[in-house]
């Protein structure tokens, strides 16, 4: 289970069925991960005239999940590759961002900067990596696998 304070819009999480969800809104007990507009049109009445009347309904369909129904996505080498990371030497992973690059080490404890920042713990989950990179670059990490 993930705490609401760990999430922000755009984070990738998964439900118990393994379906990847993108957080769109964070509510008190739930997150909204999908919404779309459904439009229906039905014939209302056909009277003695040649003019047909219609009823149109516009409804927003919202999918949401409670916090206990969602889990973080554990970082793996495959997920790092799909996020644009490159592995050059064993546990060293490099991500290029706007003409520069960040060096990370990926160990059993998780992903951490190669030149560590005091107080920064290893990132074990995709949403933590997304939040970290957004915090230092102001850009979203868009994992290719997460559509």
N, C-alpha and C positions, 0 to 999 in steps of 0.2 A: 504494500500500500504506500502511496505517496502522500505527503503532506501538501496542503494547498500553498503554503508559503514557499515551497520549492519550485512551483510551476509559474510559467508565464505563457502568454498566448504565443502559439507557434511551436511549443514543445511537443516532442513525439513521445508517446507512451503506448502501452499495449493493454488490451483487455485480457481476460482469462482464456479466451479462445485464441489468443496470439495475434489478433487483428491490430494493426498499427493505427493509432488514432492521433490526430493533430488537434491540440487544445485550441479552441476558438474563443471560449469564454470561461472564466473561473467564477463559480458561484459558491454559496455557503457550504453546501454538501455535495455538489456535483460539478462536473465540467461538461461543457457543451463541446462536442467534437464534430458535429455535422449539422448543417441547416440548409434548407433549400425551399424555394417557393413552389407550391403545387397549385396549378390553375385548372379548374374544371368548368366546363360549359355544358349546360343541359337545356333542352327545350322546355320552356316554362308553360306555354299555352299555345294551342293552335285553335283559334276561334273561327268565327264565320268570315273573317277577313283573310286575305292572302298574305298578311304580314305575320311572320313567326317571331315570337318573343323568346329570349334566352335568359337564363340565370347564370351568372358567372361568379364563381367563388375563388377567392385567393386566400390560401392558407399557408402559413409558414410551418414546415415540418422540421422539428428539432430533435436531434439525437443527443442524449446525454448519458453520462455514466457517473455513478457514485464513486467517491474516492476509494472505497474498499474494493471496487470492481476493476481498478486500473493498477498496473504495475509498471515500474521503470524498465527500460530496455537496457540490458547489460551490454557494456562495450565489449566488442570482440574484434579481432583483426579484420574480419570480413566487414563489419560495420564501419570501422575506421577507413578502410579502402573505399567504401561506398560514399563516405563523407569527403573524399578528396585527399586523404592522407596517403603518403608513400612510405614504404618500409625499405630502408636502404641497408641498415646493419642491425641484425638481430632484433633487439627491443627498441631501436630508435625509429621514431615515426616523425615525419616532417609534413607540415601543412603550409602551403604557400598562400599568402593573403596579400593582395595589393602590392605586389612587387617585393615583398619581404617574406620571411618564413619563420615558423615557430617550430622548435625542436621539442619533442616529447619522448618520454620513456614509457613503455607499456609493460607493466609487471603484473604479478598476481594481485598486488594491492590496488591496481588500477592505472589510469593514465595520469602522468604528472609532467610538468615542464622539466626539461632536461636541466636547466639552470633554475633550480627551485626558488620560489618566493616564500619567505617565512610565513607560516600560518596557513598556507594553501595546501589542503589535503588532496590526496589522489582522487580523481574522478572515476567512478565506477559505472556511471549510467549516462546514457545519451543526453537526457535533459540537462544534466550537470555540465556536460561539455558544451551544449548549445548555450546555456546561460553564461558560462565562462567566456566563450568566444564572443558572444554578443556584448558582454561587459567590457572587454578590452578592445574590440574592433568596431562595435556599433553595427556589425553586419550579421545577418542570419546565417547559420550553418544549415545548408539544405542537403540533407542526406539523400542520395540518389535512390536508395531503396525504399524510401518512405513516400509514397505517392498519396 
